[in-house]
Amino acid sequence: MPTRKANATWEGGLQSGKGSFEGESGAIQGSYSFGSRFGDAGGTNPEELLAAAEAACFSMALAVGLEQNGTPATRVHTDAACTITKEAEGFRITTIALRCLAQVPNVDADTFASIAAATKAGCPVSKALAGVDIQLDAALE
């Protein structure tokens, strides 16, 4: 299986510094700062990248689970919101909230909910983020 790579550089102090990252494919890249991570300044941040990774992995894994059930999806769309909070010892990513809407012909709501719940627990990014509370709201369109 492949190993994917990325790099990041940070220059300067925490509040006045700036950073950038790039994936090896060149498809993802961006700049980040204290303000884009902990405030509303422009740019991206690690939490946005984690949210994108979880949404992408969950959508793909749910499509696989539905296909294996004999009820392939025509569309799976997942929004993810990653929350970072300040704690006594620093900052911690505490929650990723997933909102998934799927178009799946010939599946009942209970079967869909069961497959979605198993996907939340079993997708590779969810497993990698085992210390994060991953919440799921999944529904059929």
Beta strands, then each sheet from edge to edge (+ up, - down):
strand 1: 6-11
strand 2: 18-23
strand 3: 29-33
strand 4: 75-87
strand 5: 90-103
strand 6: 133-140
sheet 1: 1+ 2- 3+
sheet 2: 4+ 5- 6-
end
